């Protein structure tokens, strides 16, 4: 009887550990997703600032620099007038993480 109780106890502890590891991985992935979204926002703002002439430089070049500073790579960048749309990508735990953002003046 003592062995079966010990085995059940060990199984419960193992299941709890697996649950904690899974929740930690999911939490980390959610945090990485938010980080990449912030990098995309910053890159789009940099590109829009360059497109408007507020800062000097190539809009997509600046977006790429901002993405790199945020430990991401610029996947795409388009500028139409004063509106910049960018997408960035990174990896978390071997899985790709991507986000897109758009910046420019408010609609008139």
N, C-alpha and C positions, 0 to 999 in steps of 0.2 A: 504494500500500500504506500509506503513512504516513497518508493521509486516513482510511482505513477504521479503522485503529487508534485514531486520535484520536476518531472518531465513536463507536466502541465505548466508549472511556474516558469520554467525555462522557455516554454513556447510563448507564454504571455509576454515575457520580457523581450523576446526576439521580435514578436509582432509589434510591440510598442516602439522598439528601436527602429524597425522598418518604417513605421508610420512617421516618426520624428524625422528621419532622414528624408522621406518623401515630401513632407511639409516644408522642410528647410529648402529643398531643391525648388519646390514650387514658389516659395517666397523669394528666393534668389532670382528666379526667372522673372517674376513680376517686377522686382526692383530693377533688373537690367532692362526690361521693356520700358519702364518709365525713364530710365537714364538715357536710353537711345532716343526716346521721343523728345527729351529735352535737348539733346544734341541736334536733332533734326530741326527743332524750332530755332535754335541759335544759328545754325547754318543758313536757314531760310532768311532770317533777319539780316544776317551779314550780306547775303546776296541781294536782298531788296535794298539795303542801304547803299550798296555799290551801284545798283541799277538807278537809284534816284540821284546819285551824285553826292550823297551825304558823306561818303568815304570814297577814297580813290581806289581803283583796282578793278580787276575783272570779277564780275559777280560770282561766277561759278568757281573761279580760282579761290576767292575768299571763302566760299562755302566749303570747299575742299579742305582749306586750312583749318577752319573751325571744326569740321568733322574729325580731322586728324588729331586736333588738340583734345577732342572728346573720346579718343580711342575708338573711332569708327572710321569707315571709309565712305566716300561719297559715291552712291550708286547711280544717281541721275540728278541733273540740274537743268531746269528750263527757265528762261526769263522771257516774259511777254510784257512789254512795256515796263511798268514799275512793279509787276507781280512776279515773284520768284517762287518756284516750286522745286523742292529738293527731296530726295530720299537717301537715307543713310543705312548702312548695315554694319553689323558686328557679329560676334559669336559669343555664346554663353554655354559652357559645358559641352562644346562641340556642336551645338545647334545654332543655326542662323537666327539672328534677331534683326528686324528691320523696322524702320519708321519713316513716315513722310510728313512734310510740313509745307505750308504755304504762307508767304508773308508779302505785304505790300500795303498801299494806302487803303483806307476804308472805302467801301463802295459809295459812290456819290448819289 
